[in-house]
Amino acid sequence: CIQVGESVPDVLPDTPETLHDNEQAKVPHSKMHGIGSTTLDGTTWYQALLTFNGLNVRSRWHVELSVVVEWLIVINAIKVRVKAADADRSFAEVVREVVASTLNEHSTSSNEVGLCFRTKLSSRLLSPQSLRTPWCHDVDVAMLIHEGLEVFRTTQLGRAPWHVRLPELVNFSHLWPVFTEAILRLFVSVLGHKAEAVAAKLEQIRSSSESYRDAMRESCERKAMAAAECCTSRQHRIKTSVERKAQKLERRMERKSRRLLGREDRLSRKLEQHLRCEPRLVRRICRLAELWQRKQVQRQACEERRRVAEERAVVAQAKREEQAAHAAKLAKWRRMTRRDITIAEIMAE
């Protein structure tokens, strides 16, 4: 991280001034999360430090760990309440309200804890570095700076997709003056720093990260070219596939049309055959009707002859029976009128 500007020194008597003269020095941390420690002239000093939403909040340095732990509880309460606040409200408004209410609830004050605020800005404009503002005791001033820098904050540094990173790298020459102007306005008008010193520091940041930006731009351009080639190859494959499918569909439609034409040809030939066969069928049906009519007449004549023959046979049979009965009656009369007939024969008859 690169810090722009001077930090606000702690003037409390129990704070070692040498710890604040060198803000670039890395403060070693103790084993407890949120507690930093350092040794000065054989004395161990402790400090509470937490970070949330790009805002660093710390306490003053103190030699007693128990006191720093109490201050850490206050700062952690501020962090928890800020994160649990309604997302529709602005971050600066929530921090101002939560800091005041938390300090009042813990019966302490900002001067007693030595609260300091600093904004840590991570932006792809500064990649691979980040920017830290000077420590500030005034929460209103700190929030004003935080709001002014929030528009340049990005959650991803070098891991952004190339199609997001490349336009920013191409337009860096247009984006950097806007960013520089916003930083100068905040640091000069709000914090009262010298514009020349801030501009020189920003120029140092820009020049130190120029090689990284060039390498990143080259990498993004290579990825863009690879993506373009991949897209071209994919379009060619899609075009080839579409043409192949179109040819296949055309051949299928051609086969189908040939089948349909053959079917129509067969149907037309069958229709023509049926049309040619119709007069022949009509004539044949007429001949069959005449034959059937003659057969019917012959059958009726045959039945009539059979009926007449049967009637004649019945009449002849009746006549024969009548003749037989008359002959039997005549024979009986002759037997009964014989001269030599006996009483026994008469009784037998």
FIPATOR-58960 format. One record per residue: x, y, z of N, C-alpha, C, CB in turn. Coordinates in steps of 0.05 Angstrom, whole numbers, plus 32768, in hexadecimal, padded with zeros to 4 digits. Atoms other than C-alpha are relative to their C-alpha. Glycine has a CB too. Layout:
REM residues N
XYZXYZXYZXYZ;...
This chain:
REM residues 349
80117FE880008000800080008012801980007FED80008018;7FF27FE68000801680477FF27FEF8014800C800880087FE2;80107FEB7FF28000807F801F8006801B7FF480078000801E;7FFD7FE5800A7FF480C480047FFB801480167FEC80057FE8;80047FEB7FEC7FFD81008032800B7FF9801B7FE280068003;7FF680037FE580108108807B7FEA7FF68012800C801A800A;8014800A7FED7FED80E480B47FFD8014801680097FE5800C;80057FEF7FE97FCD810980EE800D7FF480187FE180048004;7FF2800D7FE97FFB80FD812A7FEF80008018801A800F8006;800D80017FE67FE180E8816D8010801180137FFE7FE2800A;7FF37FED7FEE7FF1811D81A17FFC7FF9801D7FF7801C7FFB;800480087FE57FDC80F781DE801A7FF8800D7FEC7FE98002;7FE680057FF3801380F0821280087FE380017FFF800B801B;7FF9801C7FFD800F80A4821680057FF27FE67FEB7FF18010;7FFC800C801A801C809A81CC801D80067FF77FEC800B7FEB;7FE47FFB80098064809281B27FFF800E7FE580107FE77FFE;80017FF08019806D80C8817C800F7FF27FEA800B801B8005;7FF1800D801680A0809E81577FF07FEB7FF180197FF2800C;80118013800F806A806C81467FF0800D7FEA7FED7FF28013;80107FF28014804580A1811F801180107FEC7FEC8012800E;7FEF7FF28013808080C280FE80057FEF7FE8801A8008800E;7FFB80118016808A808680D27FE77FEF7FFA80197FED8005;8019800E80068045807380B780057FE97FEC7FEB80137FF5;7FFB8015801480658048808080087FE6800D801580097FEC;7FF680187FF28081801880B47FE97FEC8004800E8007801B;801480157FFB805B7FD680B97FFE7FFA801D80067FE77FEF;800480057FE3803D7FCD80FE7FFC7FE280047FE88010800B;8004801D7FFC80467F8581157FE87FFB801280197FF3800E;801880067FF180087F64813180067FEC80157FEA7FF57FEC;7FFF80137FEB7FFF7F3E81707FF17FE77FF87FF5800B801B;800F801880067FE07EF981737FE28004800180087FEA8013;801D7FFB7FFE7F9C7F1781817FF780107FE87FF9800F801B;80097FF380177F747F2C81457FF6801C80077FE97FF07FF3;80087FE47FFC7F6B7F7881408012800F80137FE48000800A;7FED7FF37FED7FA57F878170801B80007FF280017FF1801C;7FE57FFD800B7FE67FA28155801380078017800280167FEB;7FED7FFB7FEA80257FA58180801B80067FF480027FE78012;7FE57FF98008806A7FC2817B80108005801A800180187FEC;7FEF7FFC7FE980A57FCA81AA801180197FFB80127FE88005;7FF07FE7800280C6800E81B6800F8005801A7FED80187FF8;7FEF7FFC7FE88100801781E67FF97FEC80167FFC801C800B;800580157FED80EF7FD582077FE37FFF800B801280038017;801C80007FF880A57FE782117FEE7FF77FE97FF8801D800A;8013800A8014806E7FC281EC7FE780127FFF7FF87FE28005;80187FEF800480377FEF81D07FEC7FF07FF08007801B7FF2;8016800F800D7FF37FD581B97FED80157FF37FF17FEE8013;80127FEF800F7FC17FF181887FE97FEE7FF4800E80107FE9;8017800E800C7F7A7FDB81717FFD800B7FE47FE680058011;80027FF8801D7F717FDB81257FED7FEC7FF2801C80017FF3;80128010800F7F377FC180FB7FFA800E7FE57FE57FFB800F;80067FF5801B7F247FC980B17FE57FF47FF780177FF87FEC;801A8008800B7EDF7FC680917FF880147FEA7FE97FFD8015;80097FF080177EC47FDF804E801680147FF77FE7800F8007;7FEB7FEF80097F087FFD803D8007801680147FF9800C7FE6;7FFB7FEC7FEB7F0A8026807E80107FF480167FE5800C800A;7FF080097FEA7F42801C80B07FF980118019801F80027FFA;80067FF27FE77F30802E80F880137FF580157FE27FFB8009;7FEC80087FEC7F65802E812F7FFC80108019801C80027FF4;7FFF7FF17FE77F6F80448176801C800B80047FF87FED8018;7FE57FF67FFA7FAA8067819680117FE9800B7FFF80178015;7FEE80147FF47FE7804081AE7FFE8002801E801D80057FF6;800180017FE37FE6802A81F680107FE8800A7FE27FFE800A;7FEF80157FF68013800182227FF17FEA800E8014800C8014;801080157FF27FDB7FDB82467FEE7FF27FEB7FEF800D8016;800F800F80137FBD7FA3821C7FE27FFF8007800A7FE37FFF;801C80017FF87F7C7FA182457FF180197FF67FFD7FFE801E;800D7FE8800A7F6D7FE982327FFC7FFF7FE2801180198007;80028002801D7F7B7FDC81E97FEA7FEC7FF8801B7FF87FF3;8015801480067F4D7F9F81EB7FE5800D800380027FE88014;80197FF27FFD7F157FCB82057FFB80127FE880008011801A;80037FEF80187F227FFC81CC7FF97FEF7FE8801A80107FFB;8006801380167F217FC0819C7FE37FF8800080127FE78001;801D80077FFD7EDC7FAD81B77FEF80177FF57FF97FFA801D;800F7FE9800A7EC47FF481A8800280017FE1800B801A800C;7FFD7FFE801D7EE17FF481617FF27FE87FF2801E7FFF7FF8;800E8018800B7EC57FAD81547FE28004800080087FE7800F;801D7FFA7FFF7E807FC4816B7FF980147FE97FF9800C801B;80057FEE80167E857FFD81397FFF7FF17FE5801680177FFF;7FFF801080197E987FCC81027FE77FEF7FFC80197FEE8000;8017801280027E607F9B81127FE780107FFA7FFC7FF0801A;80187FF180057E2B7FD181147FFF800D7FE47FFD80168015;7FFF7FF5801C7E437FF180D37FF87FEB7FEC801C800C7FFA;8006801680137E407FAE80AF7FE37FF7800280137FE88005;801C80097FFC7DFB7F9F80CC7FEC80167FF87FFB7FF7801C;80127FEA80077DDE7FE380B67FF27FFB7FE68010801A7FFF;8010800280187DAB7FEB8080801080077FE77FE780128002;7FEF7FFC80187DCB7FE6803B7FF680197FF07FFF7FE87FEE;800A7FE9800E7D9F801F8021800C801A80097FE180028002;7FF47FE77FF67DC18052804D801D80027FF77FFF8000801F;7FE47FFC80097E048071803A80137FF780168005801E7FF9;7FEC800A7FED7E428055805A800A8016801380197FF47FF1;7FF67FEA7FEF7E5A809980747FEC80078015800680197FEE;80157FF97FEC7E1880A880967FFF7FEA80167FE480027FF2;800180157FEC7E17806480B88018800180127FFF7FE47FF1;7FE77FFF7FEF7E60806B80D07FFE80178014801980037FEF;80027FE97FED7E5380B080EE7FED7FF980177FF680197FF1;801480067FEC7E1580988112800A7FEA80137FE67FF87FF3;7FF880177FF07E338056812A80178008801280087FE87FEE;7FE97FF87FF07E74807681437FF6800F8019801480117FF0;800A7FF07FEA7E4E80A8816D7FF07FEF80147FEE80177FF6;801080107FEE7E1C8076818980107FEB800F7FEA7FF27FF0;7FEF80147FF37E51804181988011800C801680117FF17FEB;7FF07FF37FEB7E7F807181BD7FEF80088018800E80197FF4;80127FF87FEA7E44808B81E57FF77FE780107FE7800E7FF5;800980197FF37E2D804381F580167FF580127FF87FEB7FEC;7FEA800B7FF07E738030820E800C8015801380167FF67FEE;7FF87FEB7FED7E7980718236801D80087FFC7FFC7FF7801E;7FE57FF780077EB7808882137FFE80157FEA80127FE87FF7;80007FEB80147ECC80BC81E080167FFA7FEC8005801C800D;7FED800480157EF380C081A0801C800880087FF8800F7FE7;7FE67FF87FF67F2C80E581C2800C7FEC80137FFF801C800D;7FF680147FED7F3280B181F9800A7FE77FF27FEA7FF98014;7FF88018800F7F35807781C8801680087FEC7FE87FF47FF1;7FED7FF880147F5E80A081977FF97FF57FE4801C7FF78007;800A800C80197F33808A815C800D80107FE87FE280017FFE;7FF67FF580197F54809581197FF47FF07FE9801F7FFF7FFF;800C800C80187F37808780D4801180047FE87FE3800C7FFB;7FF17FFF80187F58807980937FF37FF07FEA801E7FF78004;800C800E80177F3E8064804E80167FF27FF17FF080137FEE;7FEE801080117F62802C80297FF27FFB7FE680087FE6800F;800D8001801B7F5280317FDF800E7FEB7FF08000801B7FF2;7FF7801480127F5A7FF37FB47FF280057FE57FFB7FE3800A;800C7FF9801A7F5080067F6B80127FF47FEA7FFD801E7FFC;7FF1800A80167F657FE87F29801180167FF37FEE7FF37FEB;7FF07FEA80097F80802D7F18801B8000800D7FF3801B8004;7FE880007FF07FB580227F4E800E7FE57FFF7FFA8008801C;7FF5801C7FFF7FC37FD87F41801D80017FF87FF07FEE7FED;800880137FEB7FE97FB67F5C8001800B801C80137FE87FFF;7FFE7FF37FE67FEC7FE97F947FE58009800A801480187FFE;80187FF37FF57FB880087FC18008801A800D7FF17FEC8014;7FFB7FE57FF57FB2804E7FDE7FF48002801B7FF580167FED;800A7FFB7FE57FAB806080278001801E800680117FF08015;80017FE47FF97F9580A4803E800D8004801C7FE3800B8000;7FF57FFB7FE57FB480C5807C7FEB7FFA8016800A801D8003;801280047FEA7F9780B480C07FF3801A8008800F7FF48018;800F7FE87FFA7F6180E580D67FEF7FFA80197FED80087FE8;801080037FE87F4180EF811A7FE380077FFC800C80118017;801B7FF680047F03811280FF7FF17FEC7FEE8000801C7FF3;800F801380107ECF80DF80E87FF2800D7FE97FEC7FF28012;800E7FF380167EAB811280BD801480047FE87FF5801C8009;7FEC7FFC80157EEB8123809780077FE57FF3801A800D800B;7FFA801A800A7EFC80D980917FEB7FF57FED80057FEC8017;8016800980117EB780C980757FFE80107FE67FE68001800F;80007FF080187EBC8103804480157FF67FEC8006801E8007;7FEB800C80117EFD80E680297FF77FE57FF6801B7FFE800F;8008801B80087EE080A080287FEB80017FEA7FF47FF08018;80157FFC80157EA380B78000800C80097FE67FEA80138009;7FF37FF680187ED080DC7FCF800F7FEB7FF1801180178006;7FF08015800C7EFA809E7FC27FF17FE77FF980177FF98011;8010801880037EC2806B7FC27FFA7FFA7FE27FE68002800F;80078004801D7EB380767F7780167FF27FF17FFA801B7FF3;7FEA800D800D7EF9805D7F6680077FE5800B801980128002;7FFA80197FF37EF7801F7F917FF67FE97FEE7FF37FFE801C;80088019800F7EF67FDA7F6F80067FE9801380107FFD7FE5;7FFD80177FEE7EED7F987F9380167FED7FF67FE67FF28003;7FEC8012800C7F1C7F747F63801780117FF57FF47FEE7FEA;7FE87FF2800A7F637F8A7F5280097FF47FE6801780008015;7FF6800B80197F887F607F207FF17FE87FF7801C7FF88004;800F801880087F567F277F1E7FE780067FF17FF97FF18019;80177FFA800F7F217F4C7EF880027FF37FE47FFC801F7FFD;7FFE800B801B7F0E7F2D7EB5800D80137FEC7FE37FF87FF6;7FF17FEF80137F367F467E7A7FEE80137FF180107FEE7FEC;80127FEE800F7EF97F637E577FF7801780127FE87FF07FF6;80057FEA7FEE7EEE7F8E7E95801A801180047FF57FF7801B;7FE67FF37FFA7F387F9E7EA1800B800F7FE880147FEB8009;7FF47FF480177F4B7FAF7E597FF6801C7FFA7FFC7FEE7FE8;80087FE480057F1E7FEC7E4F800B801480147FE280018001;7FF47FEE7FEC7F3880097E90801D80067FFA7FFD7FF4801C;7FE47FFC80077F807FFF7E7A800280117FE7800E7FE57FFC;7FFF7FEF80187F72801D7E367FF9801D80067FED7FF57FEA;80097FE57FFA7F4E80597E54800E800B80197FE280008005;7FF27FF77FE87F8180617E8D8008801E7FFE80187FEF8005;7FF77FE480047F9A80A37E707FE980148005800C80047FE5;80187FEF7FFB7F5280BF7E767FF67FFD801D7FEA7FF97FEC;800A80047FE57F4280A07EB98013800B80167FFB7FE28005;7FED7FF77FEB7F8180B27EDE7FFE801E8007801D7FFA7FF7;80047FE37FF87F7880FF7ED97FE8800480117FFE80117FE6;80187FFD7FF07F3280F77EF580067FF7801D7FE87FF07FF5;7FF9800B7FE57F4D80CD7F2F80138014800E800D7FE57FFD;7FED7FED7FF47F8780FF7F3B7FF280198009801680077FEC;800F7FE77FF97F57813A7F3B7FF07FFB80197FEE80097FE9;801080067FE87F2A81187F6F80127FFE80197FF07FE67FFC;7FED80037FE97F6681067F9C800A801C800980177FEE7FF9;7FF67FE67FF97F82814D7F987FEA8011800D800A800F7FE7;80167FF07FF47F3E816C7FA77FFC7FF8801D7FE67FFC7FF0;800580097FE57F3581407FE58018800780137FFB7FE28000;7FE97FFD7FEE7F7C814580008007801D800480187FF17FF5;7FF97FE47FFD7F85818F7FF37FEA8010800E8006800C7FE4;80167FF07FF57F4181AB80037FF67FF5801B7FE980017FED;800B800C7FE77F2D817A803B80167FFE80157FF37FE57FFA;7FEB80057FED7F6F8167805B801580168001800E7FE77FFA;7FEE7FE980007F9681A68048801D7FF87FF98000800D801B;7FE5800880087FD28181802A800980117FE880017FE37FF9;7FF57FF180167FFF81A07FF67FFB7FF17FE6801E80058003;8007800D80197FE981937FAF80187FF57FF27FF280147FED;7FE8800A800E8030818B7F9580097FE5800B801780158002;7FF880197FF4804181557FC77FEE7FE97FF980028003801F;8014801580078001812E7FBA80037FF87FE37FE3800A8007;7FFD8005801C800A81357F6F80197FF07FFB8000801A7FF0;7FE7801080048052811C7F747FFC7FE480098017800E800F;8005801B7FF6803C80E07F9D7FEF7FF07FED7FF38001801C;8011800E8014800580CF7F6B80107FF97FE77FE880117FFA;7FEF80058018803780D57F3280137FE98006801080197FF8;7FEF80167FF8806580A67F587FF07FE67FFE800B8004801C;801180188002802C80747F5E7FFB7FF87FE37FE48005800F;80068005801D801B807A7F1480197FF47FF27FF780197FF2;7FE8800A800E806380717EFD80097FE5800A801680158003;7FF7801A7FF5807180377F2C7FEF7FE97FF77FFF8001801F;801280158009803580107F137FFD7FFF7FE27FE58003800D;80037FFF801D803F80207ECA80087FE67FF3801180177FF4;7FF7801A800B80667FE07EBB7FEB7FEA8004801B7FF7800C;801680147FFA802F7FB77EDD7FE980047FED7FF78002801E;80177FFB80127FF97FD97EB480077FF87FE37FF9801E8000;7FF98009801C80207FCD7E737FFF7FE27FFE801C800A7FF9;8001801D800180287F847E847FE47FF6800180117FF48018;801C80087FFE7FDF7F7E7E987FF180067FE67FF2800F8017;800D7FF9801A7FC97FA27E5880087FEC7FEA8007801D7FF8;7FF6801380147FF57F747E2E7FF27FE58004801E7FFD8002;800D80197FFA7FD77F387E527FE380017FF880027FF9801E;801C7FFE80077F907F517E497FFC80017FE17FF4801A800C;80027FFF801D7F9D7F607DFF80047FE47FF4801580137FF4;7FFD801C80097FB87F197DF67FE77FF0800480187FF3800E;8019800E7FFB7F7A7EFE7E177FEA80097FEE7FF78004801E;80147FF680137F4F7F2B7DEC80047FF47FE48001801F7FFE;7FFA800C801A7F727F127DAD7FF97FE28000801E80047FF9;8008801D7FFE7F6A7ECA7DC57FE27FFC8000800C7FF38019;801D80027FFF7F217ED67DD47FF480067FE47FF480148014;800A7FFA801B7F187EF67D8F80057FE97FED800E80197FF5;7FFB801880107F3A7EBB7D6E7FED7FE98006801D7FF78003;801380157FF87F107E8C7D977FE480057FF67FFF7FFD801F;801A7FF8800A7ED27EB37D847FFE7FFC7FE27FF9801D8007;80008004801D7EE67EB27D3B7FFE7FE27FF98019800D7FF3;8000801D80057EF47E687D3D7FE47FF4800780157FF28011;801B800A7FF97EB27E5C7D617FEC80087FEB7FF8800B801C;80137FF780157E8D7E867D2E80047FEF7FE68004801E7FFA;7FFC801080187EAF7E5F7CF67FF57FE48004801E7FFE7FFB;800C801A7FFA7E9C7E1D7D187FE180017FFE80087FF6801B;801D7FFE80007E557E367D217FF780037FE37FF780188010;80077FFC801C7E537E4E7CD880027FE67FF0801180157FF3;7FFD801A800E7E6E7E0B7CBF7FEA7FED8009801C7FF48007;801580127FF67E3D7DE57CEB7FE580087FF47FFF8001801F;801A7FF7800C7E037E107CD27FFF7FF97FE27FFD801F8003;80008007801C7E197E067C8A7FFC7FE27FFC801A80097FF2;8003801D80027E1F7DBB7C957FE47FF8800680137FF28014;801C80077FFA7DDB7DB87CB57FED80097FEA7FF7800E801A;80117FF780167DBE7DE27C7C80027FED7FE88008801D7FF8;7FFD801380167DDC7DB37C497FF27FE68006801E7FFB7FFB;800E80187FF87DC37D777C6F7FE280037FFD80077FF8801C;801C7FFB80027D7E7D967C737FF780027FE37FF88019800F;80077FFD801C7D807DA77C297FFF7FE47FF3801580117FF1;8001801B800B7D927D5F7C177FE87FF0800A801A7FF18008;8017800D7FF57D5C7D467C457FE680097FF27FFD8004801E;80177FF5800D7D297D747C257FFF7FF77FE38000801F8001;7FFF800A801C7D417D5F7BE07FF77FE37FFE801D80027FF5;8009801C7FFF7D387D157BF27FE27FFF8004800E7FF08015;801C80007FFB7CF47D257C0E7FF080097FE87FFA80128018;800E7FF680187CE07D4C7BD07FFF7FEA7FEB800C80197FF5;7FFF801680147CF77D127BA47FEB7FEA8007801C7FF47FFE;801480147FF77CCD7CE17BCE7FE4800A7FFA80047FFA801D;801B7FF580057C917D0F7BC97FFA80007FE37FFE801C800C;80058000801D7C997D177B7E7FFB7FE47FF68018800C7FF1;8005801C80087C9F7CCB7B767FE57FF7800980157FEE800B;801A80077FF67C627CC27BA17FE9800C7FEF7FFC8008801D;80147FF380117C3B7CF57B787FFE7FF37FE58006801E7FFD;8000800E801A7C517CD27B387FF17FE68001801D7FFC7FF7;800E801A7FFE7C3A7C8E7B517FE280058003800B7FF18019;801C7FFB7FFC7BF87CAB7B687FF380097FE67FFC80158016;800B7FF6801A7BED7CCE7B257FFD7FE87FED801180167FF4;8002801780117BFC7C8D7B007FE97FEE8009801A7FF07FFF;801680107FF67BCC7C677B2C7FE5800D7FFA80027FFC801F;80197FF280067B977C9C7B227FF97FFD7FE28002801E8007;80048003801D7BA17C987AD77FF67FE47FF9801980067FF0;8009801B80057B9B7C4D7AD97FE37FFC800980127FEC8010;801C80037FF77B5B7C527B027FED800E7FED7FFD800D801C;80117FF280137B407C857AD17FFC7FF07FE6800B801B7FFA;8003801080187B4F7C577A967FF07FE78006801C7FF77FF6;800F80187FF97B317C1B7ABA7FE380058005800C7FF38018;801C7FFA7FF87AF07C3E7ACB7FEC7FF87FEA7FFD801D8006;8013800980147ACC7C347A877FFE7FE27FFE8006800C7FE5;7FFF801D80017AE37BEC7A857FF17FF48017801D7FF57FFF;800E800A7FE97ACA7BE17ACB7FE280047FFE800A800D8019;801D7FFB80037A877C017ABA7FF47FEC7FED7FFC801D7FF5;800A801480137A7E7BD47A7D7FFE7FE4800D80127FFF7FE7;8000801A7FF37A917B977AA67FE97FFE8014801A7FFA800E;801680007FEC7A607BAB7ADD7FE57FFD7FF2800180198011;801A8002800F7A297BB47AA97FFC7FE37FF6800080137FE8;8002801C80097A387B6F7A8B7FF87FEE8018801A7FF67FF3;800680107FE87A377B507AD17FE480058009801480068016;801C7FFA7FF979F57B737ADF7FEC7FF17FEE7FFB801E8000;8012800F801379D67B567A9F80017FE28006800980067FE3;7FFE801D7FFA79F17B117AB07FF17FFA8019801D7FF78003;800F80057FE779D67B177AF67FE280017FFC800880148016;801D7FFE800579927B2C7ADB7FF67FE77FF17FFA801A7FEF;80088019800E79907AF17AAB80007FE8801380137FFA7FE9;7FFF80167FEC79A47AC27AE37FE780028012801980028010;80187FFD7FEF796C7ADF7B0D7FE77FF67FF17FFD801D8009;801780098010793A7AD37AD580007FE27FFE8000800D7FE4;7FFE801D800279537A8C7ACB7FF97FF3801A801C7FF87FF6;8005800B7FE679517A807B167FE280018005800F800E8016;801D7FFE7FFC79097A997B197FF17FEC7FEF7FF6801D7FFA;800E8014801278F47A6E7ADD80037FE4800B800B80027FE3;7FFA801B7FF579167A317AFC7FEF7FFB8019801E7FFD8007;801080037FE878F37A3E7B3E7FE27FFC7FF9800380188013;801C8003800878B07A457B1A7FFB7FE47FF67FF980157FEA;8004801B800B78BA7A047AF580017FEC801780167FF97FEC;7FFF80137FEA78CE79E17B367FE580018010801780088013;80197FFE7FF1788F79FC7B587FE97FF27FF07FF9801E8004;8015800D8010786379E57B1E80037FE18002800080097FE3;7FFB801D7FFE788479A07B207FF87FF5801B801E7FF97FFA;800880097FE6787A799B7B6A7FE27FFF8002800B80128016;801E80007FFF783079AE7B637FF57FE87FF07FF5801A7FF4;800980178010782879797B2C80057FE6800F800D80007FE5;7FF980197FF1784B79457B577FEC7FFC8017801D8001800B;801480037FEA781C79557B917FE57FF77FF57FFD801C800F;801A8008800C77DF794F7B6480017FE37FF87FF980127FE8;7FFE801C800977F8790D7B4680007FED8018801A7FFC7FF0;7FFF80107FE8780778F27B8C7FE47FFD800C8014800C8014;801B80017FF577C179057BA37FEE7FEE7FEF7FF4801C8002;80108010801277A378E47B6680077FE38004800480087FE2;7FF8801C7FFC77CC78A57B717FF57FF5801A801F7FFD7FFF;800B80097FE677B778A27BB97FE27FFC7FFE800680158016;801D80038003776F78AC7BA67FF97FE67FF07FF480187FF1;800580198010777478747B7180067FE78012801280007FE7;7FF980177FEF779678477BA47FEA7FFB8014801B8004800F;801580037FED775F78557BD77FE77FF47FF37FF9801B800E;8017800A800F772978487BA380047FE27FFA7FFB80107FE6;7FFB801C8006774B78077B8E7FFE7FEE8019801C7FFC7FF3;8002800F7FE7775177F17BD77FE37FFD80088010800D8016;801C80007FF9770878027BE37FF17FEC7FEE7FF4801C7FFE;800D8012801376F477DC7BA380077FE38006800880077FE2;7FF7801C7FFA771E779F7BB77FF27FF68019801F7FFF8003;800D80087FE876FF779F7BFC7FE27FF97FFA800280178016;801C8006800676B977A37BDF7FFE7FE67FF27FF480177FEE;80018019800E76C9776A7BB180037FE8801380157FFF7FEA;7FFC80167FEC76E277407BEC7FE77FFC8011801880068012;801780027FEF76A577507C147FE77FF57FF17FF9801B800C;8018800980107675773E7BDB80057FE57FF37FF980147FEB;7FFB801A800C769376FA7BCC7FEA7FED800A801C7FF48008;801580137FF9766376C07BCD80097FED80167FF87FF07FE8;7FF680137FED769176957BF7800C800D801980157FEE7FF3;7FF57FF27FE876A176C87C2E7FF57FF480197FF9801F7FFF;8008800C7FE7769E76AE7C747FFC8016801580157FEC800A;80057FEE7FEA768776CC7CB5801A8009800C7FEE7FF38016;7FE67FF97FF376CF76CB7CD0800E80167FF080137FE68003;7FF47FEB801076E976F47C967FF2801B800380017FF87FE2;800F7FE67FFC76B077267C9F8008800C801A7FE27FFB7FFF;7FF97FF67FE576C2772C7CE9801D800B7FFF7FFE7FEA8015;7FE47FF68002770C77357CD78001801A7FF280117FEB7FF2;80007FE6800E76FD776E7CA77FF5801680127FF07FFF7FE6;
